[in-house]
């Protein structure tokens, strides 16, 4: 069954499939990267493209190679609670994933990933694996998190959110205990969501599932398994959660 009838596009990368594999194109610079027999092959314009364009193409290429191994990237941060369970913090850009992950890490939780977490359906259930991106926290939060002040010189050029990398040892994997879908709000509230809403939200945060290749059906199956087996909540949060989050989550345990 075909998962997507049209070419897939997300941010600045377009993907099209053919009998040989997946053809990735950077829409702004016309650079190409090909996935052929499990290998990434440079296409037209790739070597002449900007580092940003090459990085965008390589990221999608790496995501597709990983899903061929049964590991599926979700746009999320993840932390591990003191009992060893992973909490996946998913949401759109700017929803507070990194900030709330850092709140919990400062309280003694372990970091598993930021801006991307790999999920896998293992024998014991859904597990989360670390993705390679470091945890980055906005320098605007230095008043609440004084340790950020000394990192001002490490803001990435061109980052509108002025984020700085915060070095912490990363847990490599953990069983997924809870999924939180985050939203900034003027009022704090937590709502339990069912499997159908969870699956729709996971697809939104794992849009690579819509790339029409042979691995897409199993990708969707694993997202559905996570939606069916892992408790999920919608967490609308205000700045008060910079202090209250551990107590808010304790009520869900």
Buried (B, 14 or more C-beta within 10 A) or exposed (E): EEBBEEEBBEEBBBBBBEEEBBBBBBEEBBBBBBBEEEEBEBBEBBEEBEEEBBEBBBBBBBBBBBBBEBBBBBBBBBBBBEEEBBBBBBBBEEBBBBBBBBBBBBEEBBBBBBBBBBBBBEEEBBBBBBBEBBBBBBBEBBEBBEEBEEBEEEBEEEEEBBBBBBEBEBBEBBBBBBBBBBEBEEEBEBEEBEBEBBBEBBBBBBBBBBBBBEBBEBBBEBBBBBBEEBEBBBBBBEEEBBEBBBEBBEEBE
